[in-house]
Amino acid sequence: MLLALIAKFLPQVLPLGGVRMVVNDGLDRVRFPAPLPAHTRVRATARLLDAVEIDGGVQVKVRYTMLPERSATPVCIADHLTRLYLDPSHDLASPAMRTGRAERA
């Protein structure tokens, strides 16, 4: 169940302005260092590990560290690969890609 939450975190972690398609490319590495008690809320931190330009967009690797509420011991650490295909009118250096928001006139 913890791994299913990663897709929910994505829009909060990565700027998606100017992105026409997002492809979940899977998980590169997953660890469960501690058990998660039933009915416990979790929080997550995310860190960008890598970003590689690909044809039409960028592939990013983000490490998610999930922790139970009121604890500093992680219950899941997962490296997630995502491909972001850009709208042809945007480029990687555009403000929309940096902020996740389109510019308004």
C-alpha positions in Angstrom: 0.0 0.0 0.0 2.8 2.4 0.7 4.1 2.2 -2.9 0.7 3.1 -4.2 1.0 6.5 -2.5 3.9 7.5 -4.6 1.7 8.4 -7.6 -0.4 10.7 -5.3 2.8 12.5 -4.2 4.0 13.2 -7.7 2.1 16.5 -8.5 3.2 17.9 -5.1 6.9 17.0 -5.7 7.5 17.8 -9.4 6.5 20.9 -11.4 4.1 19.7 -14.1 3.5 22.9 -16.0 4.2 22.4 -19.6 4.1 18.6 -19.3 1.7 16.9 -21.8 2.2 13.3 -20.5 3.6 11.6 -17.4 4.8 8.0 -17.7 5.4 6.0 -14.5 8.6 4.1 -15.4 8.6 2.0 -12.2 10.7 1.7 -9.1 14.5 1.4 -9.2 15.2 0.4 -5.6 12.8 -0.2 -2.7 13.5 -0.9 0.9 11.2 -1.5 3.9 13.5 -0.8 6.9 10.8 -1.0 9.6 7.2 -2.2 9.9 4.2 0.2 9.6 1.6 -0.4 12.3 -2.0 -0.7 11.1 -4.0 2.5 10.9 -0.9 4.7 11.2 -0.7 7.9 9.1 2.4 8.4 7.0 4.3 11.4 5.7 6.9 11.5 3.0 9.9 13.5 1.9 11.2 13.5 -1.6 14.6 14.2 -3.1 15.5 14.6 -6.7 18.4 12.2 -7.4 18.7 12.5 -11.1 17.3 14.2 -14.2 18.2 13.1 -17.7 17.0 14.7 -20.9 15.3 12.2 -23.2 13.7 12.6 -26.6 10.7 14.8 -26.0 11.2 15.4 -22.3 13.1 14.4 -19.2 13.4 11.3 -17.0 13.6 11.9 -13.3 14.6 9.7 -10.4 13.0 10.8 -7.1 13.8 9.1 -3.7 10.7 9.0 -1.5 11.2 8.4 2.2 8.0 7.5 4.1 7.8 7.8 7.8 5.0 7.1 10.3 3.4 10.0 12.0 5.5 11.0 15.1 8.5 8.8 14.2 11.8 9.4 12.6 12.3 5.8 11.5 11.5 5.3 7.8 9.1 2.5 6.9 9.8 2.7 3.1 12.5 4.2 1.0 11.8 4.0 -2.8 13.5 5.4 -5.9 10.9 6.2 -8.4 11.5 6.7 -12.1 9.2 9.0 -14.0 9.3 10.3 -17.6 7.8 13.7 -18.2 7.1 14.4 -21.9 6.9 18.1 -22.6 4.4 20.1 -24.6 6.3 21.2 -27.7 5.7 24.8 -26.9 7.7 24.5 -23.7 11.4 23.7 -23.0 13.3 22.5 -19.9 14.3 26.1 -19.0 10.9 27.6 -19.2 9.4 29.2 -16.1 6.5 26.7 -16.2 8.9 23.8 -15.8 10.7 25.5 -13.0 7.6 26.5 -11.0 4.9 24.2 -12.3 2.8 27.2 -13.3 2.1 28.7 -16.7 2.9 32.3 -17.2 -0.1 34.6 -17.6 -0.2 37.7 -19.7 
